[in-house]
Amino acid sequence: MNVLASKGQLRASFVRWSLLTVPAILLLGFLSSAIVGDIGESAWFAALQKPAIYPPPALFGIVWAILWVLIGFAVALICAARGARLRNPAIALFVVQFLVSLAWTPLFFALHEMSAALVLIIVLDLLVLATIYLFWKVRPLAAALMLPYLAWLVFATILNYQFLALNPDADGAGGVPPAEVQRMEL
């Protein structure tokens, strides 16, 4: 017998996993953002020169919520793939890349470490590529659900680079944009 589970059992497993993964990923994503607080109220961020491709701030919350749901469904597909050869490595790599993803927001917005955030997001891009590869080996649909996330991360990487290029003096926990620096001469 080749069949491990019926289609109905597989579907039920996916639904059960989705009920866990989608809310968990949404919650963790929102908590990562909540650590930073309202970016619109940040004097540091408000003083930064914005890149020409910087979208309206309201778009970020909408896009991330959609991405987190897609990611949650992708992970549920992988978790429901019991017996798949690369299931456990795919889940482990996903957890690593997701933790790296959650670390980027506080690093950039709370600690003002744009250079470190750029390095971190480049590492994240590579981790997501590897995750997509493993997801593809387990469930191609799961990999496809991760592609919008990768596209957004590449866009975020470009934004991070442009913010750093436009505001080199604002990089670092103690750094402030030139508009906020007082110069005193004796």
DAKA-V149943 format. One record per pair of residues at least 6 apart in sequence whose ideal C-beta (glycine too) atoms are under 6 Angstrom apart, sorted by the first residue. I is the first residue (numbers start at 0). J is the second residue. D is the distance in whole Angstrom. If there is no record, write none. Layout:
I&J&D / I&J&D
//
This chain:
3&82&5 / 12&79&4 / 13&75&6 / 13&79&4 / 16&75&4 / 16&78&4 / 16&79&5 / 17&72&6 / 17&75&4 / 20&71&4 / 20&74&5 / 20&75&5 / 21&68&6 / 21&71&3 / 24&67&5 / 24&70&6 / 24&71&4 / 25&67&5 / 28&67&5 / 31&101&4 / 31&104&5 / 32&104&6 / 34&105&5 / 35&104&6 / 35&105&6 / 35&108&4 / 35&109&5 / 38&44&5 / 38&108&6 / 43&111&6 / 46&176&4 / 46&178&5 / 46&179&6 / 47&166&5 / 47&169&6 / 47&176&6 / 48&165&4 / 48&166&6 / 50&161&4 / 66&148&5 / 66&151&6 / 69&144&5 / 70&148&6 / 72&144&6 / 73&141&4 / 73&144&4 / 73&145&5 / 74&93&6 / 76&138&5 / 76&140&6 / 76&141&4 / 77&89&5 / 77&90&6 / 77&134&6 / 77&137&5 / 77&141&5 / 80&86&5 / 80&137&5 / 80&138&6 / 83&137&5 / 85&133&5 / 85&136&5 / 85&137&5 / 86&137&6 / 88&133&6 / 89&133&4 / 89&134&6 / 89&137&5 / 92&129&6 / 92&130&5 / 92&133&6 / 93&130&5 / 96&126&4 / 96&127&5 / 96&130&5 / 99&123&5 / 100&123&6 / 103&116&6 / 103&119&5 / 103&120&6 / 106&112&5 / 106&115&6 / 106&116&5 / 107&116&4 / 110&172&5 / 111&172&6 / 111&174&6 / 113&162&6 / 113&163&4 / 113&170&5 / 114&170&5 / 116&159&6 / 117&159&5 / 117&160&6 / 117&163&6 / 120&156&5 / 120&159&5 / 124&152&6 / 124&156&6 / 127&149&5 / 127&152&6 / 131&142&5 / 131&145&5 / 134&141&4 / 134&142&4 / 135&142&4 / 166&176&6 / 168&177&5 / 169&176&4
//
